[in-house]
Amino acid sequence: MPGGRLEVSESLEQGLKREFSEETGLSIKELNNIGVCDFSVLWTLPNDSTELLHHIAILYEVIGAEKIGSSVVQFEGQDSNGYDWISIDKVTPLNSSPLVQQATEWFRTKTIPVKRSSYDYRSLS
């Protein structure tokens, strides 16, 4: 799922459109804010220590997107190699981030949980 950090003085909408374009090569026609989710992830670092990461994500529904280039433009600091569409039924903790799992749940139920969700990737190995 496209995402990232805002640049200086960038609005949420501008940042989302920029990140979406950078990571998919598509431009957004319309956006709907669907809510905010809050989750923590227990993550194993390269040195085998663990860190509890706290994420707060603002989710948007993208309605209509059109191709603006032949592929994702690579540049220093780019954190995406492009995108791949998979069926919502194939989204699992093994192939998707907690944020993708939250968005998938929204598609199924049209709700976002109020309580913080927790994920422990150590249990998936």
N, CA, C and O atoms as CSV, one atom per row, in Angstrom:
chain,resi,resn,atom,element,x,y,z
A,1,MET,N,N,0.841,-1.160,0.000
A,1,MET,CA,C,0.000,0.000,0.000
A,1,MET,C,C,0.892,1.230,0.000
A,1,MET,O,O,1.809,1.317,0.816
A,2,PRO,N,N,0.650,2.178,-0.887
A,2,PRO,CA,C,1.485,3.371,-0.912
A,2,PRO,C,C,1.369,4.147,0.397
A,2,PRO,O,O,0.307,4.189,1.019
A,3,GLY,N,N,2.451,4.743,0.790
A,3,GLY,CA,C,2.448,5.558,1.992
A,3,GLY,C,C,3.817,6.152,2.215
A,3,GLY,O,O,4.766,5.846,1.492
A,4,GLY,N,N,3.914,6.989,3.202
A,4,GLY,CA,C,5.200,7.611,3.500
A,4,GLY,C,C,5.028,8.788,4.418
A,4,GLY,O,O,4.031,8.909,5.130
A,5,ARG,N,N,6.003,9.642,4.390
A,5,ARG,CA,C,6.021,10.824,5.265
A,5,ARG,C,C,5.757,12.080,4.460
A,5,ARG,O,O,6.054,12.162,3.269
A,6,LEU,N,N,5.187,13.054,5.153
A,6,LEU,CA,C,4.943,14.345,4.518
A,6,LEU,C,C,6.244,15.120,4.383
A,6,LEU,O,O,7.128,15.029,5.234
A,7,GLU,N,N,6.347,15.885,3.299
A,7,GLU,CA,C,7.459,16.805,3.135
A,7,GLU,C,C,7.090,18.112,3.826
A,7,GLU,O,O,5.927,18.327,4.168
A,8,VAL,N,N,8.064,18.979,4.032
A,8,VAL,CA,C,7.844,20.252,4.715
A,8,VAL,C,C,6.727,21.033,4.028
A,8,VAL,O,O,6.743,21.221,2.812
A,9,SER,N,N,5.757,21.486,4.824
A,9,SER,CA,C,4.614,22.300,4.378
A,9,SER,C,C,3.654,21.575,3.444
A,9,SER,O,O,2.812,22.216,2.815
A,10,GLU,N,N,3.762,20.251,3.341
A,10,GLU,CA,C,2.890,19.483,2.459
A,10,GLU,C,C,1.613,19.103,3.211
A,10,GLU,O,O,1.673,18.697,4.372
A,11,SER,N,N,0.468,19.233,2.557
A,11,SER,CA,C,-0.797,18.818,3.166
A,11,SER,C,C,-0.922,17.297,3.077
A,11,SER,O,O,-0.178,16.650,2.341
A,12,LEU,N,N,-1.868,16.730,3.832
A,12,LEU,CA,C,-2.115,15.288,3.750
A,12,LEU,C,C,-2.460,14.883,2.321
A,12,LEU,O,O,-1.928,13.898,1.808
A,13,GLU,N,N,-3.348,15.637,1.677
A,13,GLU,CA,C,-3.760,15.304,0.314
A,13,GLU,C,C,-2.584,15.383,-0.652
A,13,GLU,O,O,-2.414,14.497,-1.489
A,14,GLN,N,N,-1.769,16.436,-0.548
A,14,GLN,CA,C,-0.608,16.559,-1.432
A,14,GLN,C,C,0.375,15.408,-1.215
A,14,GLN,O,O,0.893,14.839,-2.175
A,15,GLY,N,N,0.629,15.070,0.052
A,15,GLY,CA,C,1.551,13.990,0.366
A,15,GLY,C,C,1.060,12.652,-0.142
A,15,GLY,O,O,1.833,11.854,-0.673
A,16,LEU,N,N,-0.240,12.408,0.026
A,16,LEU,CA,C,-0.803,11.143,-0.446
A,16,LEU,C,C,-0.698,11.033,-1.964
A,16,LEU,O,O,-0.310,9.989,-2.489
A,17,LYS,N,N,-1.039,12.094,-2.659
A,17,LYS,CA,C,-0.964,12.073,-4.120
A,17,LYS,C,C,0.485,11.893,-4.584
A,17,LYS,O,O,0.738,11.150,-5.533
A,18,ARG,N,N,1.432,12.557,-3.933
A,18,ARG,CA,C,2.837,12.421,-4.294
A,18,ARG,C,C,3.322,10.996,-4.054
A,18,ARG,O,O,3.908,10.383,-4.946
A,19,GLU,N,N,3.081,10.459,-2.847
A,19,GLU,CA,C,3.534,9.108,-2.514
A,19,GLU,C,C,2.890,8.070,-3.431
A,19,GLU,O,O,3.560,7.148,-3.897
A,20,PHE,N,N,1.600,8.219,-3.688
A,20,PHE,CA,C,0.884,7.284,-4.563
A,20,PHE,C,C,1.519,7.284,-5.950
A,20,PHE,O,O,1.756,6.224,-6.530
A,21,SER,N,N,1.792,8.464,-6.473
A,21,SER,CA,C,2.401,8.581,-7.789
A,21,SER,C,C,3.813,7.996,-7.799
A,21,SER,O,O,4.165,7.241,-8.706
A,22,GLU,N,N,4.623,8.340,-6.793
A,22,GLU,CA,C,5.996,7.833,-6.722
A,22,GLU,C,C,6.047,6.310,-6.634
A,22,GLU,O,O,6.923,5.679,-7.225
A,23,GLU,N,N,5.113,5.727,-5.900
A,23,GLU,CA,C,5.190,4.298,-5.615
A,23,GLU,C,C,4.395,3.412,-6.568
A,23,GLU,O,O,4.592,2.197,-6.589
A,24,THR,N,N,3.502,4.004,-7.353
A,24,THR,CA,C,2.702,3.187,-8.288
A,24,THR,C,C,2.788,3.645,-9.733
A,24,THR,O,O,2.470,2.874,-10.638
A,25,GLY,N,N,3.210,4.885,-9.975
A,25,GLY,CA,C,3.193,5.403,-11.336
A,25,GLY,C,C,1.798,5.810,-11.786
A,25,GLY,O,O,1.559,6.002,-12.978
A,26,LEU,N,N,0.871,5.944,-10.830
A,26,LEU,CA,C,-0.514,6.317,-11.128
A,26,LEU,C,C,-0.838,7.660,-10.487
A,26,LEU,O,O,-0.280,8.003,-9.445
A,27,SER,N,N,-1.742,8.422,-11.106
A,27,SER,CA,C,-2.226,9.657,-10.483
A,27,SER,C,C,-3.646,9.431,-9.984
A,27,SER,O,O,-4.424,8.705,-10.604
A,28,ILE,N,N,-3.975,10.054,-8.868
A,28,ILE,CA,C,-5.271,9.893,-8.213
A,28,ILE,C,C,-6.273,10.880,-8.785
A,28,ILE,O,O,-5.966,12.058,-8.963
A,29,LYS,N,N,-7.475,10.389,-9.072
A,29,LYS,CA,C,-8.551,11.264,-9.535
A,29,LYS,C,C,-9.355,11.819,-8.361
A,29,LYS,O,O,-9.674,13.007,-8.329
A,30,GLU,N,N,-9.681,10.954,-7.392
A,30,GLU,CA,C,-10.525,11.378,-6.264
A,30,GLU,C,C,-10.119,10.620,-5.008
A,30,GLU,O,O,-9.706,9.462,-5.075
A,31,LEU,N,N,-10.239,11.287,-3.858
A,31,LEU,CA,C,-9.901,10.705,-2.555
A,31,LEU,C,C,-11.064,10.828,-1.596
A,31,LEU,O,O,-11.793,11.820,-1.613
A,32,ASN,N,N,-11.238,9.815,-0.756
A,32,ASN,CA,C,-12.184,9.889,0.360
A,32,ASN,C,C,-11.446,9.462,1.614
A,32,ASN,O,O,-10.873,8.373,1.649
A,33,ASN,N,N,-11.448,10.295,2.643
A,33,ASN,CA,C,-10.834,9.928,3.916
A,33,ASN,C,C,-11.753,8.931,4.601
A,33,ASN,O,O,-12.935,9.206,4.805
A,34,ILE,N,N,-11.208,7.769,4.958
A,34,ILE,CA,C,-12.045,6.742,5.586
A,34,ILE,C,C,-11.759,6.576,7.069
A,34,ILE,O,O,-12.511,5.893,7.764
A,35,GLY,N,N,-10.684,7.188,7.572
A,35,GLY,CA,C,-10.437,7.132,9.002
A,35,GLY,C,C,-8.978,6.953,9.370
A,35,GLY,O,O,-8.079,7.013,8.531
A,36,VAL,N,N,-8.785,6.734,10.648
A,36,VAL,CA,C,-7.448,6.604,11.223
A,36,VAL,C,C,-7.360,5.272,11.943
A,36,VAL,O,O,-8.302,4.858,12.619
A,37,CYS,N,N,-6.228,4.602,11.796
A,37,CYS,CA,C,-6.008,3.384,12.573
A,37,CYS,C,C,-4.709,3.506,13.347
A,37,CYS,O,O,-3.809,4.263,12.982
A,38,ASP,N,N,-4.637,2.754,14.406
A,38,ASP,CA,C,-3.559,2.854,15.375
A,38,ASP,C,C,-3.084,1.435,15.659
A,38,ASP,O,O,-3.881,0.596,16.080
A,39,PHE,N,N,-1.811,1.148,15.441
A,39,PHE,CA,C,-1.336,-0.197,15.712
A,39,PHE,C,C,0.120,-0.192,16.150
A,39,PHE,O,O,0.877,0.731,15.847
A,40,SER,N,N,0.488,-1.230,16.860
A,40,SER,CA,C,1.879,-1.415,17.255
A,40,SER,C,C,2.383,-2.700,16.632
A,40,SER,O,O,1.634,-3.660,16.452
A,41,VAL,N,N,3.671,-2.702,16.306
A,41,VAL,CA,C,4.302,-3.847,15.664
A,41,VAL,C,C,5.565,-4.188,16.441
A,41,VAL,O,O,6.448,-3.347,16.607
A,42,LEU,N,N,5.644,-5.424,16.913
A,42,LEU,CA,C,6.873,-5.907,17.530
A,42,LEU,C,C,7.734,-6.451,16.407
A,42,LEU,O,O,7.381,-7.443,15.769
A,43,TRP,N,N,8.857,-5.806,16.166
A,43,TRP,CA,C,9.669,-6.066,14.994
A,43,TRP,C,C,11.065,-6.503,15.404
A,43,TRP,O,O,11.651,-5.931,16.323
A,44,THR,N,N,11.598,-7.506,14.734
A,44,THR,CA,C,12.965,-7.946,14.991
A,44,THR,C,C,13.915,-7.178,14.081
A,44,THR,O,O,13.754,-7.163,12.861
A,45,LEU,N,N,14.898,-6.547,14.691
A,45,LEU,CA,C,15.880,-5.750,13.960
A,45,LEU,C,C,17.021,-6.641,13.461
A,45,LEU,O,O,17.157,-7.776,13.918
A,46,PRO,N,N,17.846,-6.139,12.527
A,46,PRO,CA,C,18.944,-6.946,11.989
A,46,PRO,C,C,19.902,-7.503,13.054
A,46,PRO,O,O,20.525,-8.544,12.844
A,47,ASN,N,N,20.017,-6.813,14.189
A,47,ASN,CA,C,20.914,-7.303,15.249
A,47,ASN,C,C,20.200,-8.276,16.193
A,47,ASN,O,O,20.723,-8.597,17.260
A,48,ASP,N,N,19.012,-8.747,15.806
A,48,ASP,CA,C,18.184,-9.701,16.560
A,48,ASP,C,C,17.547,-9.130,17.822
A,48,ASP,O,O,16.928,-9.871,18.586
A,49,SER,N,N,17.689,-7.830,18.052
A,49,SER,CA,C,16.933,-7.215,19.140
A,49,SER,C,C,15.538,-6.892,18.606
A,49,SER,O,O,15.325,-6.907,17.393
A,50,THR,N,N,14.597,-6.604,19.487
A,50,THR,CA,C,13.246,-6.276,19.037
A,50,THR,C,C,12.922,-4.836,19.412
A,50,THR,O,O,13.475,-4.273,20.356
A,51,GLU,N,N,12.023,-4.274,18.652
A,51,GLU,CA,C,11.581,-2.902,18.886
A,51,GLU,C,C,10.075,-2.860,18.703
A,51,GLU,O,O,9.544,-3.436,17.754
A,52,LEU,N,N,9.380,-2.175,19.616
A,52,LEU,CA,C,7.941,-1.988,19.489
A,52,LEU,C,C,7.711,-0.682,18.741
A,52,LEU,O,O,7.980,0.398,19.265
A,53,LEU,N,N,7.213,-0.786,17.518
A,53,LEU,CA,C,6.961,0.381,16.684
A,53,LEU,C,C,5.493,0.763,16.797
A,53,LEU,O,O,4.617,-0.097,16.707
A,54,HIS,N,N,5.223,2.041,16.993
A,54,HIS,CA,C,3.852,2.529,17.087
A,54,HIS,C,C,3.547,3.310,15.819
A,54,HIS,O,O,4.254,4.260,15.482
A,55,HIS,N,N,2.495,2.908,15.118
A,55,HIS,CA,C,2.091,3.558,13.873
A,55,HIS,C,C,0.688,4.134,14.025
A,55,HIS,O,O,-0.204,3.503,14.590
A,56,ILE,N,N,0.520,5.326,13.515
A,56,ILE,CA,C,-0.802,5.943,13.379
A,56,ILE,C,C,-0.952,6.246,11.896
A,56,ILE,O,O,-0.139,6.974,11.327
A,57,ALA,N,N,-1.977,5.696,11.270
A,57,ALA,CA,C,-2.146,5.841,9.828
A,57,ALA,C,C,-3.491,6.468,9.512
A,57,ALA,O,O,-4.511,6.128,10.113
A,58,ILE,N,N,-3.476,7.375,8.576
A,58,ILE,CA,C,-4.699,7.989,8.062
A,58,ILE,C,C,-4.989,7.300,6.734
A,58,ILE,O,O,-4.182,7.357,5.806
A,59,LEU,N,N,-6.137,6.656,6.649
A,59,LEU,CA,C,-6.470,5.862,5.466
A,59,LEU,C,C,-7.402,6.638,4.532
A,59,LEU,O,O,-8.323,7.327,4.968
A,60,TYR,N,N,-7.131,6.501,3.247
A,60,TYR,CA,C,-7.951,7.122,2.212
A,60,TYR,C,C,-8.363,6.064,1.206
A,60,TYR,O,O,-7.614,5.129,0.924
A,61,GLU,N,N,-9.545,6.222,0.676
A,61,GLU,CA,C,-9.996,5.407,-0.445
A,61,GLU,C,C,-9.663,6.188,-1.719
A,61,GLU,O,O,-10.029,7.356,-1.846
A,62,VAL,N,N,-8.982,5.555,-2.641
A,62,VAL,CA,C,-8.640,6.171,-3.915
A,62,VAL,C,C,-9.680,5.726,-4.932
A,62,VAL,O,O,-9.898,4.531,-5.135
A,63,ILE,N,N,-10.314,6.693,-5.565
A,63,ILE,CA,C,-11.329,6.407,-6.571
A,63,ILE,C,C,-10.794,6.876,-7.910
A,63,ILE,O,O,-10.622,8.072,-8.145
A,64,GLY,N,N,-10.537,5.929,-8.770
A,64,GLY,CA,C,-10.010,6.256,-10.091
A,64,GLY,C,C,-8.566,6.700,-10.040
A,64,GLY,O,O,-8.219,7.641,-9.327
A,65,ALA,N,N,-7.748,6.036,-10.778
A,65,ALA,CA,C,-6.344,6.417,-10.906
A,65,ALA,C,C,-5.943,6.146,-12.339
A,65,ALA,O,O,-6.380,5.167,-12.944
A,66,GLU,N,N,-5.109,7.016,-12.876
A,66,GLU,CA,C,-4.678,6.789,-14.249
A,66,GLU,C,C,-3.162,6.739,-14.331
A,66,GLU,O,O,-2.462,7.402,-13.566
A,67,LYS,N,N,-2.678,5.961,-15.249
A,67,LYS,CA,C,-1.244,5.761,-15.429
A,67,LYS,C,C,-0.602,7.058,-15.915
A,67,LYS,O,O,-1.097,7.697,-16.843
A,68,ILE,N,N,0.510,7.438,-15.275
A,68,ILE,CA,C,1.203,8.662,-15.690
A,68,ILE,C,C,2.602,8.374,-16.216
A,68,ILE,O,O,3.278,9.278,-16.706
A,69,GLY,N,N,3.038,7.136,-16.119
A,69,GLY,CA,C,4.357,6.776,-16.615
A,69,GLY,C,C,4.406,5.291,-16.898
A,69,GLY,O,O,3.461,4.553,-16.620
A,70,SER,N,N,5.537,4.864,-17.461
A,70,SER,CA,C,5.649,3.451,-17.800
A,70,SER,C,C,5.992,2.598,-16.591
A,70,SER,O,O,5.710,1.399,-16.583
A,71,SER,N,N,6.594,3.191,-15.573
A,71,SER,CA,C,6.942,2.435,-14.368
A,71,SER,C,C,7.232,3.407,-13.241
A,71,SER,O,O,7.197,4.624,-13.426
A,72,VAL,N,N,7.518,2.856,-12.074
A,72,VAL,CA,C,7.868,3.666,-10.918
A,72,VAL,C,C,9.255,4.259,-11.144
A,72,VAL,O,O,10.191,3.542,-11.498
A,73,VAL,N,N,9.383,5.553,-10.940
A,73,VAL,CA,C,10.665,6.226,-11.122
A,73,VAL,C,C,11.532,5.946,-9.897
A,73,VAL,O,O,11.115,6.183,-8.763
A,74,GLN,N,N,12.731,5.443,-10.134
A,74,GLN,CA,C,13.655,5.166,-9.040
A,74,GLN,C,C,14.511,6.406,-8.774
A,74,GLN,O,O,15.017,7.030,-9.707
A,75,PHE,N,N,14.668,6.755,-7.503
A,75,PHE,CA,C,15.504,7.879,-7.109
A,75,PHE,C,C,16.090,7.566,-5.750
A,75,PHE,O,O,15.608,6.664,-5.064
A,76,GLU,N,N,17.120,8.289,-5.346
A,76,GLU,CA,C,17.748,8.032,-4.053
A,76,GLU,C,C,16.719,8.195,-2.936
A,76,GLU,O,O,16.029,9.212,-2.859
A,77,GLY,N,N,16.625,7.198,-2.087
A,77,GLY,CA,C,15.656,7.228,-1.002
A,77,GLY,C,C,14.316,6.594,-1.356
A,77,GLY,O,O,13.445,6.481,-0.494
A,78,GLN,N,N,14.133,6.174,-2.620
A,78,GLN,CA,C,12.876,5.540,-3.025
A,78,GLN,C,C,12.699,4.247,-2.219
A,78,GLN,O,O,13.617,3.432,-2.130
A,79,ASP,N,N,11.526,4.072,-1.643
A,79,ASP,CA,C,11.285,2.898,-0.798
A,79,ASP,C,C,10.298,1.926,-1.427
A,79,ASP,O,O,9.694,1.113,-0.728
A,80,SER,N,N,10.131,2.004,-2.740
A,80,SER,CA,C,9.188,1.114,-3.416
A,80,SER,C,C,9.785,0.629,-4.727
A,80,SER,O,O,10.486,1.368,-5.418
A,81,ASN,N,N,9.500,-0.613,-5.056
A,81,ASN,CA,C,9.868,-1.167,-6.348
A,81,ASN,C,C,8.661,-1.264,-7.261
A,81,ASN,O,O,8.709,-1.941,-8.288
A,82,GLY,N,N,7.579,-0.591,-6.892
A,82,GLY,CA,C,6.357,-0.657,-7.690
A,82,GLY,C,C,5.225,-1.250,-6.880
A,82,GLY,O,O,5.207,-1.158,-5.652
A,83,TYR,N,N,4.301,-1.846,-7.561
A,83,TYR,CA,C,3.137,-2.404,-6.878
A,83,TYR,C,C,2.706,-3.678,-7.579
A,83,TYR,O,O,3.108,-3.961,-8.707
A,84,ASP,N,N,1.888,-4.428,-6.886
A,84,ASP,CA,C,1.329,-5.652,-7.440
A,84,ASP,C,C,-0.082,-5.790,-6.891
A,84,ASP,O,O,-0.279,-5.724,-5.677
A,85,TRP,N,N,-1.048,-5.978,-7.746
A,85,TRP,CA,C,-2.428,-6.149,-7.314
A,85,TRP,C,C,-2.647,-7.611,-6.958
A,85,TRP,O,O,-2.314,-8.505,-7.736
A,86,ILE,N,N,-3.209,-7.850,-5.773
A,86,ILE,CA,C,-3.599,-9.204,-5.395
A,86,ILE,C,C,-5.049,-9.176,-4.928
A,86,ILE,O,O,-5.557,-8.136,-4.510
A,87,SER,N,N,-5.692,-10.303,-5.001
A,87,SER,CA,C,-7.067,-10.423,-4.553
A,87,SER,C,C,-7.133,-10.155,-3.052
A,87,SER,O,O,-6.240,-10.560,-2.308
A,88,ILE,N,N,-8.166,-9.486,-2.616
A,88,ILE,CA,C,-8.349,-9.194,-1.192
A,88,ILE,C,C,-8.386,-10.481,-0.368
A,88,ILE,O,O,-8.005,-10.482,0.803
A,89,ASP,N,N,-8.841,-11.573,-0.976
A,89,ASP,CA,C,-8.895,-12.859,-0.288
A,89,ASP,C,C,-7.512,-13.475,-0.078
A,89,ASP,O,O,-7.365,-14.417,0.701
A,90,LYS,N,N,-6.514,-12.959,-0.759
A,90,LYS,CA,C,-5.156,-13.495,-0.635
A,90,LYS,C,C,-4.285,-12.687,0.332
A,90,LYS,O,O,-3.121,-13.031,0.536
A,91,VAL,N,N,-4.826,-11.618,0.932
A,91,VAL,CA,C,-4.072,-10.811,1.894
A,91,VAL,C,C,-3.943,-11.584,3.199
A,91,VAL,O,O,-4.941,-11.990,3.793
A,92,THR,N,N,-2.699,-11.785,3.640
A,92,THR,CA,C,-2.418,-12.494,4.894
A,92,THR,C,C,-1.314,-11.758,5.649
A,92,THR,O,O,-0.629,-10.915,5.070
A,93,PRO,N,N,-1.133,-12.064,6.933
A,93,PRO,CA,C,-0.013,-11.465,7.677
A,93,PRO,C,C,1.353,-11.832,7.101
A,93,PRO,O,O,2.328,-11.118,7.335
A,94,LEU,N,N,1.439,-12.927,6.356
A,94,LEU,CA,C,2.719,-13.328,5.766
A,94,LEU,C,C,3.096,-12.511,4.534
A,94,LEU,O,O,4.280,-12.383,4.221
A,95,ASN,N,N,2.093,-11.950,3.821
A,95,ASN,CA,C,2.411,-11.212,2.603
A,95,ASN,C,C,2.040,-9.734,2.658
A,95,ASN,O,O,2.193,-9.020,1.668
A,96,SER,N,N,1.552,-9.270,3.811
A,96,SER,CA,C,1.070,-7.894,3.882
A,96,SER,C,C,1.398,-7.262,5.227
A,96,SER,O,O,1.475,-7.934,6.255
A,97,SER,N,N,1.587,-5.966,5.184
A,97,SER,CA,C,1.875,-5.212,6.406
A,97,SER,C,C,0.605,-5.056,7.252
A,97,SER,O,O,-0.498,-5.261,6.746
A,98,PRO,N,N,0.747,-4.699,8.525
A,98,PRO,CA,C,-0.433,-4.434,9.353
A,98,PRO,C,C,-1.344,-3.372,8.745
A,98,PRO,O,O,-2.566,-3.463,8.865
A,99,LEU,N,N,-0.771,-2.381,8.103
A,99,LEU,CA,C,-1.580,-1.332,7.492
A,99,LEU,C,C,-2.434,-1.890,6.355
A,99,LEU,O,O,-3.602,-1.522,6.223
A,100,VAL,N,N,-1.870,-2.768,5.540
A,100,VAL,CA,C,-2.641,-3.405,4.472
A,100,VAL,C,C,-3.746,-4.264,5.071
A,100,VAL,O,O,-4.857,-4.308,4.543
A,101,GLN,N,N,-3.447,-4.945,6.170
A,101,GLN,CA,C,-4.462,-5.770,6.824
A,101,GLN,C,C,-5.600,-4.902,7.363
A,101,GLN,O,O,-6.764,-5.290,7.266
A,102,GLN,N,N,-5.283,-3.728,7.933
A,102,GLN,CA,C,-6.327,-2.810,8.409
A,102,GLN,C,C,-7.190,-2.334,7.246
A,102,GLN,O,O,-8.415,-2.295,7.356
A,103,ALA,N,N,-6.554,-1.972,6.133
A,103,ALA,CA,C,-7.305,-1.502,4.965
A,103,ALA,C,C,-8.190,-2.613,4.405
A,103,ALA,O,O,-9.323,-2.365,3.992
A,104,THR,N,N,-7.669,-3.833,4.394
A,104,THR,CA,C,-8.455,-4.980,3.932
A,104,THR,C,C,-9.690,-5.162,4.800
A,104,THR,O,O,-10.780,-5.420,4.288
A,105,GLU,N,N,-9.524,-5.030,6.102
A,105,GLU,CA,C,-10.668,-5.155,7.018
A,105,GLU,C,C,-11.693,-4.061,6.735
A,105,GLU,O,O,-12.897,-4.309,6.804
A,106,TRP,N,N,-11.223,-2.845,6.417
A,106,TRP,CA,C,-12.150,-1.765,6.083
A,106,TRP,C,C,-12.966,-2.141,4.840
A,106,TRP,O,O,-14.177,-1.920,4.810
A,107,PHE,N,N,-12.323,-2.701,3.828
A,107,PHE,CA,C,-13.058,-3.104,2.622
A,107,PHE,C,C,-14.124,-4.141,2.946
A,107,PHE,O,O,-15.196,-4.133,2.341
A,108,ARG,N,N,-13.845,-5.029,3.885
A,108,ARG,CA,C,-14.801,-6.083,4.237
A,108,ARG,C,C,-15.952,-5.557,5.096
A,108,ARG,O,O,-17.097,-5.970,4.915
A,109,THR,N,N,-15.652,-4.641,6.039
A,109,THR,CA,C,-16.646,-4.243,7.039
A,109,THR,C,C,-17.057,-2.772,6.984
A,109,THR,O,O,-18.052,-2.381,7.594
A,110,LYS,N,N,-16.298,-1.966,6.260
A,110,LYS,CA,C,-16.489,-0.506,6.207
A,110,LYS,C,C,-16.332,0.141,7.588
A,110,LYS,O,O,-16.917,1.192,7.852
A,111,THR,N,N,-15.540,-0.488,8.471
A,111,THR,CA,C,-15.233,0.082,9.779
A,111,THR,C,C,-13.732,-0.030,10.044
A,111,THR,O,O,-13.047,-0.892,9.493
A,112,ILE,N,N,-13.249,0.852,10.891
A,112,ILE,CA,C,-11.861,0.813,11.344
A,112,ILE,C,C,-11.912,0.678,12.856
A,112,ILE,O,O,-12.628,1.433,13.514
A,113,PRO,N,N,-11.167,-0.268,13.422
A,113,PRO,CA,C,-11.248,-0.469,14.875
A,113,PRO,C,C,-10.755,0.749,15.653
A,113,PRO,O,O,-9.803,1.417,15.250
A,114,VAL,N,N,-11.414,1.020,16.760
A,114,VAL,CA,C,-11.007,2.121,17.621
A,114,VAL,C,C,-9.804,1.697,18.466
A,114,VAL,O,O,-8.891,2.489,18.695
A,115,LYS,N,N,-9.809,0.449,18.925
A,115,LYS,CA,C,-8.710,-0.060,19.741
A,115,LYS,C,C,-7.463,-0.262,18.889
A,115,LYS,O,O,-7.538,-0.596,17.707
A,116,ARG,N,N,-6.321,-0.050,19.525
A,116,ARG,CA,C,-5.056,-0.298,18.843
A,116,ARG,C,C,-4.888,-1.788,18.582
A,116,ARG,O,O,-5.118,-2.615,19.464
A,117,SER,N,N,-4.486,-2.117,17.368
A,117,SER,CA,C,-4.172,-3.496,17.017
A,117,SER,C,C,-2.691,-3.738,17.275
A,117,SER,O,O,-1.886,-2.808,17.234
A,118,SER,N,N,-2.339,-4.979,17.538
A,118,SER,CA,C,-0.939,-5.323,17.776
A,118,SER,C,C,-0.534,-6.471,16.876
A,118,SER,O,O,-1.311,-7.396,16.640
A,119,TYR,N,N,0.696,-6.404,16.372
A,119,TYR,CA,C,1.234,-7.421,15.484
A,119,TYR,C,C,2.616,-7.814,15.979
A,119,TYR,O,O,3.412,-6.960,16.368
A,120,ASP,N,N,2.897,-9.115,15.963
A,120,ASP,CA,C,4.187,-9.634,16.373
A,120,ASP,C,C,4.722,-10.504,15.236
A,120,ASP,O,O,4.309,-11.653,15.084
A,121,TYR,N,N,5.637,-9.959,14.442
A,121,TYR,CA,C,6.148,-10.689,13.290
A,121,TYR,C,C,7.040,-11.861,13.681
A,121,TYR,O,O,7.328,-12.719,12.846
A,122,ARG,N,N,7.481,-11.912,14.930
A,122,ARG,CA,C,8.306,-13.050,15.369
A,122,ARG,C,C,7.508,-14.339,15.321
A,122,ARG,O,O,8.080,-15.410,15.119
A,123,SER,N,N,6.195,-14.259,15.501
A,123,SER,CA,C,5.367,-15.469,15.516
A,123,SER,C,C,5.070,-15.990,14.110
A,123,SER,O,O,4.504,-17.073,13.959
A,124,LEU,N,N,5.445,-15.232,13.087
A,124,LEU,CA,C,5.153,-15.649,11.714
A,124,LEU,C,C,6.269,-16.462,11.080
A,124,LEU,O,O,6.068,-17.078,10.034
A,125,SER,N,N,7.452,-16.471,11.706
A,125,SER,CA,C,8.573,-17.176,11.077
A,125,SER,C,C,8.521,-18.657,11.329
A,125,SER,O,O,9.393,-19.393,10.868
